[in-house]
Amino acid sequence: MPTRPGSLLLPDPLVGPAFGSYAASDVRWLLTDLSAVALEAPQRDRERAIQSGRAHYSESLPVEFRPDQDYVVLFRELTTAWAPGVAEAVGILGDRILAHRTSQPVLVSLARAGTPLGILARRWFRIRHGLDVPHLTMSIIRDKGLDPVALRWLAANHRLDDIVFVDGWTGKGAITRQLATSVREANARPGATGSLDPQLAVVADPGRCTALHGTTDDILIPSACLNATVSGLVSRTVHNASLGPGQFHGAKFYRELTHHDQSTFFLDAVTTQLAHVVVGRRAEQLGPAPDWRGWEAVTRIAERRGMTDLNLIKPGIGETTRVLLRRSPHEVLLRSIDDPRVRHLRRLADTLGVHVTVDEHLPYAAVGLIAQVRG
């Protein structure tokens, strides 16, 4: 694509294999490579700094999870079992995106969880519609918003009206709200040409935060079961003092984990199923209007347990998995202990010694509670 005037002052996107294990044709990363920077902190120290307000969660990284062989076997079993359901949700989401736009979309996934789902959406458009849809991935950080340098890059290289922000799933809707705020601020800036759409497109929306989704069920998206090793070997995004004002938000490429990488396995398992998805008329209408029932459920959980910080409550299978993999977990709530979607959660909780409680009234399959750390 020709570079538009003004974009020469901006950084270039990163691509694999120089950064990440995804092919350059799958995604371009609007990120700064911080692989050489020491960013990991011991989990308890990191949690204490975040909860005390001394540091923002985006300033450091947790120590990257290295799955053992038994957990990898479980991940592969879950991927094989749930790939058809994920493919169906990707197909419905993709056709909803097309049905409610007047131009070909530019997919911009929210790194990191949105990146593999953005790749799958791009493959859906190519396989089922013959469309070569651009796909980039960028950082959004709670309390800080969308990366402003990445937004400037997008404005210099694409029509803002064509951009669709894509993520994997919703929890209680914090990122959905953050996106809407960031987009509103970006659209209000003097000289803005075109207008970004604040509506987030997600494969699964159990929090009922957006009408642009593939399903409202709390489905198991197996890419939630791992961290970098199912996300192109790329870390969660970082924004700290090591980055200058003209740089994208940062991330690390864990080349040393190459032999653990399951990224291609997950993508290929779902891609194989895309050819069998029958969307029919389901994509002609958007899903139900957002009612934010997930946010209300989290508020009720907080009231019952005397919790004042909603950020310590992470609803949904994907968010609960994140709690177990990279936070200090206190407890896991399951709607049913026998639900096959939560096998990996039970395994992780057992390994970490985290108590599991069954609550049949949960609107989610699972909710993760982060331990409150004093001091």
Secondary structure, DSSP 8 states (H G I E B T S, - for coil): ----TTGGGS---B-TTTSSSS-TTT-EE-SEE-TTS--EE-HHHHHHHHHHTSS-GGGSEE------HHHHHHHHHHHHHHHHHHHHHHHHHHHHHHHT-SS--EEEEEETTHHHHHHHHHHHHHHHH-----EEEEEEETTTEE-HHHHHHHHHHS-GGGEEEEEEE-SSSHHHHHHHHHHHHHHTSTT--S------EEEE-TT---SSEEESS----GGGG-SGGGTTTB---B-STTS-TTS--EE-B-GGGGGG--HHHHHHHHHHHHTT---TTTTSS-------HHHHHHHHHHHHHT---GGGEEESHHHHHHHHHHS-EEEEEES-TT-GGGHHHHHHHHHHT-EEEE-TT-SSSEEEEE-----
